[in-house]
């Protein structure tokens, strides 16, 4: 009680420290004396007065705090923080929600932050604001951290007709629909993905969200917060993409085509198989050709073998490597797989041949053993490029066929006995020096 008189001291720092102590003590009888400090000529008394009134929870201070925020007009971020935090601590939601109609942008921003702290669904009112920054802050309040579940439907609806395009806002609106997960929400996201005037990367994000619709990550797609396991019927997402996927695969940009291909594959949307095969065979973008190839693989479509054969002779090395990586998982006859790998061994680059040999070593059948036997003959004769000698030898050592085993033994016996360096001659070429350096220096 004796400290209250110091709130009117001539020294502004005395006024500020007095307000701080009274707030720390949550001394309710000082509340009326603290309110005038919200109009103090100095910023520090205003800051500590707002903090103190919030700690005390003094409801009559709500309007004076709003007035302070309006007068500050966002010029001092500390004062905005103090006012917003005080409103949240007082905890009276109705007057803060009503600030959605307040003419001051600074006041509306503070109101959004206060409602976010309170986790109050009334923050959804601010999604209707004309200011893009305020709408985005409201979206953050609803989606991020612990979320405000009751307001997520309002954020999801924003995607239908918002005039704004910034990434922070649109990602959260897409994510809100994903979290709700109804067929209607899927359709909203699909409609956005087909919206030609929307930013390309965000349309791709909409397609990606549809791709994981049946089983989203347990982590929030925007802020990484744990949301828990969700599994739902993919039919709603498939229905949503039915009218948009083919136009996007055939007439979109490379980014959109790749995203659409991935989505079709993840949803096992069989109707897209023919356009996907066409993309593998003819699209100008390597990224699109790879995405289409991987989509056909996810779908397990019968066209996959033809797509892989086309990709193995693609003009771009990344496409050929993508095809090679899929071969081990294919449910095809061993002879067919071995023939595919033989094609790479005659035409591919060194990394492609190395990958093909690693896969060939996992096959245990007549055709693969025949290929390995021929390669060992070349290795013994010294006709294999130094860069793939080790790969040929390692693939052959995995073979269970006696003729191949005999040729491996013959090759090893041909090395000078007792010459340790000669026994490692295959490792001198074809490796990755940077990877080796990392092992040497960091392992």
N, C-alpha and C positions, 0 to 999 in steps of 0.2 A: 504493500500500500504506500509506503513512503516514497517509492520510486515514481509513482504516477505523476507527481508534480514535475519531474524532470523531463516529461514529454513536451513541455513548453519552454525548455531551457533555450538560452540565446545561441548556444553552440550547436550546430547541426549534428556533429558527431555524438554529442551527449544525447540528443533526441533519438538518433539512430540506435545507439547502443542500449538506451533505455527500452525502446520498442522491442529490440531483439531479446533482451532479458525477460521482459514481460510475456513475450510470445513463447519463449522457451519454457517458462513456468506455467503457460496457459492460464494466466491470471485473468479470469473473466470480468471482474469489476473494472478492469482498465479499458475494456473494449470501446466504450463511448469516447474516452479520451484519445484513443488511438485513431479513430476515424478522421479527425481533422488533419492528421499527418499525411493522409493520402493526397492532400493538396499542398504539401510542404514545398517550399521554394527549392529545396535540394533533393536530389534523387535518392540518396541513401536513407533518409528518414522515410520516404515513400515506400521504398523497397522493404524495409524491416517492419513498417506498419502493416503492409499487406500480408507479409508472412505471419505476423503475430495474430492478425484477425483470422487468418485461415487456421492457425493452430488452435485458437480459442473456439472456432466454429461459430462465429457471430453472424447470424443471418441478416440483421439490419445493415451489415457492411456490404452486402452484395451489390447494391446499386452504386455506392461510392467507389467500390473497386472497379466496376464497369466504367464509371466516369473517369477514373484514373487511367484505365487502359485506352479509352478514347482520346484523352488529352495527350497521352504518350505517343500515340499514333505510330507505334512500332519503331520509334527512334531509338529507344533503349531496350535491348533484348532482355536485360536483367529485370527490368520493370514488367515487361510482358510475361516473363516466366513467373515472377512473384504474384502477379495478379491472377494468372491462369491457375497456378498451384493453390492459391488461396480459395478461389471459387470451387475447385475440386475438393478441397479439404472441408469446406463448409458443407458441401454435399447436397445442396438443394438443386435438383435437376431442372425443374420447370422454368425458372427465370433464365437459365443458361440456354436451354433449347430455344426459348423465345428469341434469343439473340440472332437466330437465323435470319431475321428480318431487320437486324440493326444496320444502319447505313455505313458504319465504320468497318472497313476491312480488318483493321487491327483487332477490333473487338471480336469479330467473327472468328478470326484465327485463334485467339485466346480461348474462345468458347469451345471450338473443336478440340483443342488440346485438353481442356478441362474435362469435357465429356469422355474423351479417350481414357483419361486417368480414372474416371468414375466407371468406365466400361458400361456406359449408358446407351441404349439403342436410339435415343433421341438424336444422336450424332448423324443419323441417316438423313435428317432434315437438311443438312448442309451439303448433301449430294446434289441438291437442286440449285446451289449457288451459281452465280454467273462468273465467279472468279475461279479459274482453273486450279490455282494453287490451293484454294480452300477445299475444292472438291477432292483434290488429290490427298490432302491431309485427312479429310473425312474417310477416304478409302483406306488409307493407312490405319486409321483408328479402328476401322471395322475388321480388316483382314489380319493385321499383324499381331504378333505376340500372342496373348491368350484369346484374341478375337472377341467380337461382340456378336454372338451367334444370331440374336434376334434381328440384327441389321443386315445380315449377309444377303437375304433376298433382295433388299433394296439396292445393294451394290451390284448384284447380278443383273438386275433389270436395267442398270445404267448402260450396259453394253448394247442395248437395243437401239438407242438413238442418240448417244452422247455426241456433242459437237467437238469434244476434246480428243486429242490424239497422243498425249504424252505417255511414255512407256510405263511409268510408275502407276498411273491410274488404270490404263487398259489392262495391264497384266493382272492387277488385282480384281478387276471386273470379270475377266476370263476365269480367274481362279475361283471366284465366288460361285460362278456357274458350275465349275468342276466339283466344288465341294458339295453343292446341293445335289447335283447328279441326276436330276430327273430327265426324262426324254425331252421335255420342254426346254430345259436348260441346254441340253445338247444341241437343240435346234437353234437356240440363240447364238451359241458359239459358232456353229456351222454357217449361219447367216453372216456373222462378222467375218469369218474366213473368206467368204465369197465377195466381200465388199471391196470393190476395186479401188475405191478412193482411200482406203485405210492404209496405214504404214505397212510395208511388206513384212518386216520382221515380226510385227504383232499379229498379222494374219497367219504367219508361220507358227507363232506361239499358239494361236487358236487351234490350228490343225494338230499340233503336237499334243495339246490337252485332250482333244478328241481321241487321239491315238492311245492315251493311257486311261481313257474313261472307265473301262471295266475294272481296272485295278490301279488306281493312282498310288504314287509313292506315299509311304507313311509320313514323309516329311513335306511340309508345306512347299508348294511350287514357287512361292515368292520369297518367303523369309526363312525357310528351313526349319520352322518350328515343328515339333512332333505333333502329328494330327491323328495317328492311329491307322490301323488296317481297315481298308475299305475294299469290298468286292461287290460288283453289281453286274447286272445283265448287259452285255454289249449291244443288245438289239436296238436300244434307243440311240446309241451313237452311230450304229450302222445305218439306221433309218435317216438320221440327220445328214449324213454325208451322201446319201443316195443320189440327190439331185445336183450336188456340187462337185463331186470328186472327178468325174470324167472331164468336165470343162477345165478344171484346174490342172489336170494331168496333161491335157492337150494344148491349152492356150495360155498357161501362166508363165511367169518368169522362172528362171532356174531355181530360185529360192523356194517359190511356191510349189513348183513341180516336185522338188525333192521332199518338201514337207508333206505334200499330198500323198506321195508314194509311200513314205514311212507310215503315215496314218492308215492307208489302205492295208498295208501289210500287217500292222499291229492289230487291226480290227478283223483281219482275215476276210476282207471284203472281196469275195470271189469275182464279182462283176468287173472289177478293175484289172483283172489278170491280163487281158488282151492289150489294153493300153500300156500296161507296165512292160510287157514284152517288147512292144514297139519302142518304148523309151530306151530300153537296154540296147536295142539294135540300131536306133537312129538318132537319138537326141544329141545335141551338140555339146551339152555340158557333161563332163566326167562325173561331177557330183550327182547329177540327176540319174545317170546310168547306174552308178553304184547304188543309189537309194532304191531304184526300181528293182535291181537285182536282189538286194537284200529283202525287199518287200515280197517278191515271189518266193524267196526261201522261207520267210516266216509263214507264208500262206501254205507252203507245201504243195504248190500248184504243179500240175503236170508239165507246164511250159518251162519249168526251171532248168531242165537239162539243156534245152535249146538256148535258153538265156545264158547259161554258163559257158556253153560252147562259143557263143557269140562274144562273150566277155573275155574269154581266154585269148582271143585274137584281136582284142580291141587295140586301137592305136595309142591309148593312154595306159601307162604302166600302173597307175593307181587302180584302174578298173580291172586290169588283169590280176593284180594282187588281191583285190576284193573277191574275185571269182575263185582264186586259189584257196583262200581262207575258208570258203564254203564247202569245198570238195570233201573234206573229211566227214562232214555231217550228212552227206547225201545218202539216201537210201537207194543205191543203184548197184547193179552188178559190178563185181570186182573188175572184170575186164573193161567195162565202160569207163570206170574211174581211172584205171591204169592207162587207157588210151588217151584220156583227157590230159593226164599228167605228162605223157610222152610228147604230146603236142607242145606243151610248155618247155620241155627239156630241149626241144629242137629250135624253138623260136624266141624263148623268153630272155630277159635280162638276167644277170647273175643273181640278184636277190630273188627273182621269180623262180629261177631254177633251184635255188637253195630251198625255197619254200616247198616247191613241188617234190623235191627229193625227201624232205622231212615227212611229207604225207605219204609218199610212195613206200617209205619204210614201215608204215603202219599197216599196209595191206599184205595179206597172206593168201595169195591165190596164184594160179598158174601164169596168168598174164603179167602180173606185177613181178613175179619171180623171173620170168623171161626177160623183162626189161632190165631188171637189176643184174642179171647174169651178163647181158650184153654190155652194160656199163662197167662191170668189173673187168671184162675182157679189155675194154678200152683203157681202164685204169692201169692194168698190168702192162699193157703195151705202151703206156705213157702218152696216150692220145686224149686224155681228159684235161680240160683247162685247170690250171692250178687253183683257181678260186673256188671250184666245186669239188675238188678231190676229197676233202674231208667229209663233205655232205654225202658223196657217193659211198664212201667207206662206212659211214655211220648208218646209212640206210641199209646197206648190205649186211652189216653186223646184226641187224634186227631180224633178218630173214630166218625162217625155219627150214628152208629148202636146202638139202644136202649139197647140190651142185654149187649153190651160191656160197655156202659155208666153206666149201673146198677152195673156191677162188679167193675168198678172203684170207684163208690160211696161206695160200700160195703167194699172195701179194705181200703179206707180212713177212714171210720167210725170205722174200727177195731183198729185204733191207739188210745192210751190213750189220753183222752181229756185233754187239757191244758198242755200236755208235748211237749214243743217246740222242744226239741232234738229228740224225737221219731218221730215227723212229718217229720224230714229230714233224717231218717235212711237210705234211699236208696242212699244218696249221698256219703256215707262213703267209698265205694269201687268202683273200676272200672274207676276212673278218671285219669287225667294226672297231676301228682304233679308239674312237671316243668311248665306246662301251667298255672296251678293255681298260682304258685309262681310269674309268670310274671304278671298276672292280679293283684295280691296283691301288688307287689312292684312297678309296672310301670304304672298301669292304672290311 
